[in-house]
Amino acid sequence: MGTPTFQAPRRAARPWLRVFVTGLVLWVLTVLVILLTQNPNLIPTLVLLGSFLVPVTFVVWAFERRDTGELTPTLVFSTFLTGGVLGVLAASLLETYLLHPSPWLFIGVGLIEEAVKLGALAFLTRHLASKTVRDGMILGAAVGFGFAAFESAGYAFTALFTENGLSLMQVVQTELLRGLLAPVGHGLWTAILGGVLFRASTRHHFLVTYRLLLAYVGVSLLHALWDSMHSIALVITLLLTGTPAQYRLIEMGWMPRPTEEQVHLFTVLSWAGLAVISVIGVAWLMGLWRSTRRPYTPPPGWHIPTAYVPR
């Protein structure tokens, strides 16, 4: 008999990748069928698929990295769904009655939206017996991505209506852009807050610490800078390349026509600003993630004496 050869077990397919590929194929098919049939009844399907595809994919990806068995699919799904809806509803109410057009508008939006997402996360996870930092980041991401999904659905639905009637291309463009930016938006910011919140907790209560307050203010500022980046890029473009004639038109309340150079500079500044904010957020997230250790879990069937378990 020959010497048996060792074959490494096949690695299971990544669930998040299956979710993304399946959802993307369905979304593309929906776009094609709407173009072929002009059937408006399929537009809600398009809006929901496009708005939820990236958020759901990232929640599944994050769930695979959970620390404890308390993070069940049911808990993560309910946090995603309930937290997202509660966050959108609360933010809509507070922004309607508390905010008014001003230079500080985007700071108000950041403070309100991050507060309602943090509140929803704390409310939905208050009964968890074990609260690890990494689980807090995963559940925070679930709330944030739920918020992003419902918010994107609203933007996509609004983009449907134009002066020339219903516009499928506006919906597609809106969903592509928001899907591209979704990983470095609401999910990222609330994941950071979730980790800090769970770190500042006891077995039965969440604690309001100075670190949590600093994280809340920092995340809210990143949020505000993200939302206002187009305005910041516009101001910088005018300061660098504006002409006297353009300034006179602005003083008269008219919007001057930008030059080709100004359009290019504005685009570069806008995307560069978003990239810098994203790098800061991701670096903060990774630093928080790496500052914690997973609980030691021995392989199935192994018995490790307590004295040898890493602490």
C-alpha positions as CSV (number, residue, x, y, z in Angstrom):
1,M,0.0,0.0,0.0
2,G,1.2,3.4,-0.8
3,T,1.8,6.1,1.7
4,P,-1.4,8.1,2.1
5,T,-1.1,11.7,1.2
6,F,-2.5,14.6,3.2
7,Q,-5.1,16.7,1.6
8,A,-5.9,20.1,3.2
9,P,-9.6,20.5,3.8
10,R,-11.3,22.7,1.3
11,R,-12.0,26.2,2.6
12,A,-15.7,27.0,2.8
13,A,-16.9,29.7,0.5
14,R,-17.1,33.0,2.1
15,P,-20.8,33.8,3.0
16,W,-20.3,37.5,2.5
17,L,-19.0,37.0,-1.1
18,R,-22.0,34.7,-1.9
19,V,-24.3,37.4,-0.6
20,F,-22.7,40.1,-2.6
21,V,-22.4,38.2,-5.9
22,T,-26.0,36.9,-5.7
23,G,-27.4,40.4,-4.8
24,L,-25.3,42.1,-7.6
25,V,-26.6,39.6,-10.2
26,L,-30.2,40.1,-9.1
27,W,-29.7,43.9,-9.1
28,V,-28.3,43.9,-12.7
29,L,-31.1,41.5,-13.9
30,T,-33.6,43.9,-12.4
31,V,-32.2,46.9,-14.2
32,L,-32.2,44.9,-17.5
33,V,-35.7,43.7,-17.1
34,I,-37.0,47.3,-16.3
35,L,-35.2,48.6,-19.4
36,L,-36.7,45.9,-21.6
37,T,-40.3,46.0,-20.2
38,Q,-40.6,49.6,-18.9
39,N,-42.5,48.1,-15.9
40,P,-42.6,50.6,-13.1
41,N,-43.7,47.9,-10.6
42,L,-40.1,46.6,-10.5
43,I,-38.7,49.9,-9.3
44,P,-39.2,49.1,-5.6
45,T,-37.3,45.9,-6.2
46,L,-34.5,47.9,-7.8
47,V,-34.4,50.4,-5.0
48,L,-34.3,47.8,-2.2
49,L,-31.7,45.6,-3.8
50,G,-29.4,48.4,-4.6
51,S,-29.8,50.1,-1.2
52,F,-29.3,47.0,0.9
53,L,-26.7,45.1,-1.1
54,V,-23.5,46.6,0.2
55,P,-24.7,47.2,3.8
56,V,-26.0,43.6,4.2
57,T,-22.7,42.3,2.6
58,F,-20.6,44.1,5.1
59,V,-22.8,43.1,8.1
60,V,-22.3,39.4,7.0
61,W,-18.6,40.0,6.7
62,A,-18.4,41.5,10.1
63,F,-20.5,38.8,11.7
64,E,-17.9,36.2,10.7
65,R,-15.4,38.0,13.0
66,R,-17.6,37.9,16.2
67,D,-16.0,37.3,19.6
68,T,-18.7,35.4,21.5
69,G,-21.6,33.1,20.8
70,E,-24.1,35.7,22.0
71,L,-23.9,37.4,18.6
72,T,-26.5,35.2,16.9
73,P,-27.7,35.9,13.4
74,T,-31.1,36.8,14.9
75,L,-29.5,39.5,17.1
76,V,-27.4,40.9,14.3
77,F,-30.4,41.0,11.9
78,S,-32.7,42.6,14.4
79,T,-30.0,45.2,15.3
80,F,-29.5,46.0,11.6
81,L,-33.2,46.3,10.9
82,T,-34.6,47.8,14.1
83,G,-31.6,50.0,14.8
84,G,-31.6,51.3,11.2
85,V,-35.3,52.2,11.3
86,L,-35.2,53.7,14.8
87,G,-32.1,55.7,13.8
88,V,-33.7,57.1,10.6
89,L,-36.9,58.0,12.2
90,A,-35.3,59.7,15.2
91,A,-32.9,61.6,13.0
92,S,-35.6,62.8,10.8
93,L,-37.7,64.1,13.7
94,L,-34.8,65.8,15.4
95,E,-33.3,67.4,12.3
96,T,-36.7,68.7,11.3
97,Y,-37.4,70.5,14.5
98,L,-33.9,71.4,15.8
99,L,-31.9,72.3,12.7
100,H,-32.1,75.4,10.5
101,P,-30.0,76.5,7.5
102,S,-26.7,77.9,8.9
103,P,-23.0,77.3,8.6
104,W,-23.2,74.8,11.4
105,L,-25.9,72.7,9.8
106,F,-23.7,69.7,9.0
107,I,-22.2,69.7,12.5
108,G,-25.8,69.5,13.8
109,V,-26.6,66.6,11.4
110,G,-23.5,64.7,12.5
111,L,-24.2,65.1,16.2
112,I,-27.9,64.1,15.9
113,E,-27.4,61.1,13.6
114,E,-24.5,59.7,15.6
115,A,-26.4,60.2,18.8
116,V,-29.5,58.4,17.6
117,K,-27.5,55.5,16.3
118,L,-25.6,55.2,19.5
119,G,-28.8,55.3,21.5
120,A,-30.4,52.7,19.3
121,L,-27.4,50.4,19.7
122,A,-27.3,50.8,23.5
123,F,-31.1,50.1,23.8
124,L,-31.0,47.0,21.6
125,T,-28.0,45.4,23.3
126,R,-28.6,46.4,26.9
127,H,-29.4,42.8,28.0
128,L,-26.2,41.2,26.6
129,A,-24.4,39.4,29.4
130,S,-21.0,39.6,27.7
131,K,-20.0,42.9,26.1
132,T,-16.7,42.7,24.3
133,V,-15.2,45.5,22.3
134,R,-15.2,43.6,19.0
135,D,-18.8,42.5,19.4
136,G,-19.7,46.1,20.1
137,M,-18.0,47.1,16.9
138,I,-19.9,44.5,14.9
139,L,-23.2,45.4,16.4
140,G,-22.4,49.1,15.9
141,A,-21.7,48.4,12.3
142,A,-25.0,46.6,12.0
143,V,-26.9,49.6,13.3
144,G,-24.9,52.0,11.1
145,F,-25.3,49.9,7.9
146,G,-29.0,49.5,8.7
147,F,-29.3,53.3,8.9
148,A,-27.3,53.7,5.6
149,A,-29.5,51.1,3.8
150,F,-32.8,52.9,4.7
151,E,-31.3,56.3,4.0
152,S,-30.0,55.1,0.6
153,A,-33.4,53.7,-0.3
154,G,-34.9,57.2,0.4
155,Y,-32.3,58.9,-1.8
156,A,-32.8,56.4,-4.6
157,F,-36.5,56.8,-4.5
158,T,-36.2,60.6,-4.5
159,A,-33.8,60.4,-7.5
160,L,-36.5,58.6,-9.5
161,F,-38.5,61.8,-9.9
162,T,-37.2,64.4,-12.3
163,E,-38.6,67.3,-14.3
164,N,-38.7,65.0,-17.3
165,G,-40.6,62.2,-15.5
166,L,-39.3,59.0,-14.0
167,S,-35.5,58.4,-14.4
168,L,-34.1,54.9,-14.1
169,M,-30.6,56.1,-14.7
170,Q,-30.8,58.6,-11.8
171,V,-31.7,55.7,-9.5
172,V,-28.9,53.5,-10.8
173,Q,-26.3,56.3,-10.5
174,T,-27.5,57.1,-7.0
175,E,-27.3,53.5,-5.8
176,L,-23.9,53.0,-7.4
177,L,-22.4,56.0,-5.8
178,R,-23.9,55.4,-2.3
179,G,-23.0,51.7,-2.6
180,L,-19.4,52.6,-3.4
181,L,-19.2,55.0,-0.4
182,A,-21.3,52.9,2.1
183,P,-18.3,51.0,3.7
184,V,-16.7,54.3,4.9
185,G,-19.8,56.0,6.1
186,H,-22.4,55.2,8.7
187,G,-21.3,51.6,9.3
188,L,-17.7,52.7,10.0
189,W,-18.6,55.5,12.3
190,T,-21.1,53.6,14.4
191,A,-18.7,50.6,14.6
192,I,-16.2,52.8,16.3
193,L,-18.8,54.1,18.7
194,G,-20.0,50.6,19.4
195,G,-16.5,49.4,20.3
196,V,-16.0,52.4,22.7
197,L,-19.5,51.9,24.2
198,F,-18.9,48.2,24.9
199,R,-15.5,48.9,26.4
200,A,-17.2,51.4,28.8
201,S,-19.6,48.9,30.2
202,T,-20.2,46.6,33.1
203,R,-22.1,43.4,33.1
204,H,-25.5,45.1,33.4
205,H,-25.0,48.7,32.4
206,F,-23.4,51.0,29.8
207,L,-21.3,53.8,31.3
208,V,-20.9,57.3,29.9
209,T,-17.1,57.9,30.1
210,Y,-14.9,60.7,28.8
211,R,-13.6,58.3,26.1
212,L,-17.1,57.6,24.9
213,L,-17.8,61.4,24.8
214,L,-14.6,62.1,22.9
215,A,-15.3,59.3,20.5
216,Y,-18.8,60.6,19.9
217,V,-17.6,64.1,19.2
218,G,-14.8,62.8,17.0
219,V,-17.1,60.6,14.9
220,S,-19.7,63.4,14.6
221,L,-17.0,65.7,13.3
222,L,-15.9,63.1,10.7
223,H,-19.6,62.8,9.7
224,A,-20.0,66.5,9.5
225,L,-16.8,66.9,7.3
226,W,-18.0,64.1,5.1
227,D,-21.4,65.7,4.5
228,S,-19.9,69.2,4.0
229,M,-17.0,68.2,1.8
230,H,-18.6,69.4,-1.4
231,S,-19.2,72.9,0.1
232,I,-15.6,72.9,1.5
233,A,-14.2,71.9,-1.9
234,L,-16.3,74.7,-3.6
235,V,-15.0,77.3,-1.2
236,I,-11.4,76.3,-1.7
237,T,-11.8,76.2,-5.4
238,L,-13.2,79.7,-5.5
239,L,-10.4,81.0,-3.2
240,L,-7.7,79.5,-5.4
241,T,-9.1,80.1,-8.8
242,G,-12.0,82.6,-8.5
243,T,-12.1,85.6,-10.8
244,P,-13.4,89.1,-9.9
245,A,-16.3,88.6,-12.3
246,Q,-17.3,85.4,-10.5
247,Y,-17.2,87.1,-7.1
248,R,-19.4,90.0,-8.4
249,L,-22.0,87.5,-9.6
250,I,-21.9,85.7,-6.2
251,E,-22.5,89.0,-4.4
252,M,-25.5,89.6,-6.6
253,G,-26.9,86.2,-5.7
254,W,-26.1,84.5,-9.1
255,M,-24.2,81.3,-9.5
256,P,-21.3,81.9,-11.9
257,R,-20.5,79.3,-14.6
258,P,-17.3,77.4,-13.6
259,T,-14.4,77.1,-15.9
260,E,-13.1,73.7,-17.0
261,E,-10.1,74.1,-14.7
262,Q,-12.4,74.8,-11.7
263,V,-14.6,71.8,-12.4
264,H,-11.5,69.5,-12.4
265,L,-10.1,71.1,-9.2
266,F,-13.4,70.9,-7.4
267,T,-13.7,67.2,-8.3
268,V,-10.2,66.4,-7.1
269,L,-10.7,68.3,-3.9
270,S,-14.0,66.7,-3.2
271,W,-12.8,63.1,-3.7
272,A,-9.4,63.8,-1.9
273,G,-11.3,65.2,1.1
274,L,-13.5,62.1,1.3
275,A,-10.5,59.9,0.9
276,V,-8.7,61.6,3.8
277,I,-11.8,61.3,6.1
278,S,-12.1,57.6,5.1
279,V,-8.4,56.9,5.9
280,I,-8.8,58.5,9.3
281,G,-11.9,56.5,10.1
282,V,-10.5,53.2,8.9
283,A,-7.3,53.8,10.9
284,W,-9.3,54.6,14.0
285,L,-11.4,51.5,13.5
286,M,-8.3,49.2,13.0
287,G,-6.5,50.7,16.0
288,L,-9.6,50.0,18.2
289,W,-9.9,46.4,16.8
290,R,-6.3,45.6,17.3
291,S,-6.2,47.0,20.8
292,T,-8.4,44.0,21.9
293,R,-7.7,40.3,22.0
294,R,-10.1,37.5,21.1
295,P,-11.1,35.2,23.9
296,Y,-9.0,32.0,23.6
297,T,-11.0,29.2,22.2
298,P,-9.3,25.7,22.0
299,P,-10.0,23.5,19.0
300,P,-13.0,21.1,19.3
301,G,-12.2,18.1,21.5
302,W,-9.2,19.6,23.2
303,H,-8.9,20.0,26.9
304,I,-6.5,22.7,28.1
305,P,-5.8,23.0,31.8
306,T,-6.8,26.4,33.1
307,A,-3.3,27.3,34.1
308,Y,-2.2,27.2,30.4
309,V,-5.0,29.3,29.0
310,P,-3.6,32.7,27.8
311,R,-4.9,35.6,29.8
